[in-house]
Amino acid sequence: MESLELHLVELGMTVVGSALFGLIGFVWRTSHKVSQLEKQLNSERELRMRDAKELQRDIDMIISKVDKQGEWTTNRMMSIAKEMPR
């Protein structure tokens, strides 16, 4: 009877140890994925902010080339055409 209890205790400890290691592995893998996703979100946020700044700069440049009445002048159109990359 005593050996049966000993085997049951050994089996229980093995199951508990395996479950504990499995839980630790699961938590580590989940936290690793979360940190990767946070890095990806940060890089995409920076790209979106940079694109928005470039767009605003382009809009400001175009608005600065329009005269006070909101019409394009020929000289300004020619200067913009010269500045454009080919």
C-alpha positions in Angstrom: 0.0 0.0 0.0 2.8 2.3 0.8 4.5 1.8 -2.6 1.2 2.6 -4.3 1.0 5.9 -2.4 4.6 6.7 -3.3 3.9 6.0 -7.0 0.8 8.3 -6.9 2.8 11.1 -5.2 5.5 10.7 -7.9 2.9 10.8 -10.7 1.2 13.8 -9.1 4.5 15.7 -8.8 5.4 14.9 -12.4 2.0 16.1 -13.6 2.2 19.3 -11.5 5.8 20.0 -12.7 4.8 19.5 -16.4 1.8 21.8 -15.9 4.0 24.4 -14.3 6.5 24.3 -17.1 3.8 24.4 -19.7 2.2 27.4 -18.0 5.6 29.2 -17.9 6.1 28.5 -21.6 2.7 29.7 -22.5 3.1 33.0 -20.6 6.6 33.6 -22.1 5.3 32.9 -25.6 2.3 35.2 -25.2 4.4 38.0 -23.7 6.9 37.7 -26.6 4.1 38.0 -29.2 2.7 41.0 -27.4 6.0 42.8 -27.4 6.5 42.0 -31.1 3.0 43.5 -31.8 3.8 46.6 -29.8 7.0 47.2 -31.7 5.1 46.7 -35.0 2.4 49.1 -33.9 5.0 51.7 -32.9 6.8 51.5 -36.2 3.5 51.8 -38.1 2.5 54.8 -36.0 5.8 56.5 -36.7 5.4 55.8 -40.5 1.8 57.2 -40.4 3.0 60.3 -38.5 5.8 60.9 -41.0 3.5 60.5 -44.0 1.0 63.0 -42.4 3.8 65.5 -41.9 5.0 65.1 -45.5 1.5 65.5 -46.7 1.0 68.6 -44.6 4.2 70.1 -45.9 3.2 69.4 -49.5 -0.2 71.1 -48.8 1.5 74.1 -47.2 3.8 74.4 -50.2 0.9 74.4 -52.6 -1.1 76.9 -50.6 1.9 79.2 -50.4 2.0 79.2 -54.3 -1.6 80.4 -54.5 -2.1 84.1 -54.6 -4.5 86.0 -52.2 -7.5 85.6 -54.5 -7.0 81.8 -54.6 -5.9 81.8 -58.3 -2.7 80.3 -59.7 -0.4 82.8 -61.4 1.5 81.8 -64.4 4.9 82.5 -62.8 4.1 80.5 -59.7 2.9 77.6 -61.8 6.1 77.6 -63.8 8.2 77.7 -60.6 6.3 74.8 -59.2 6.8 72.9 -62.5 10.5 73.5 -62.3 10.7 72.3 -58.7 8.9 69.0 -59.5 11.2 66.0 -59.9 11.3 64.4 -63.3 
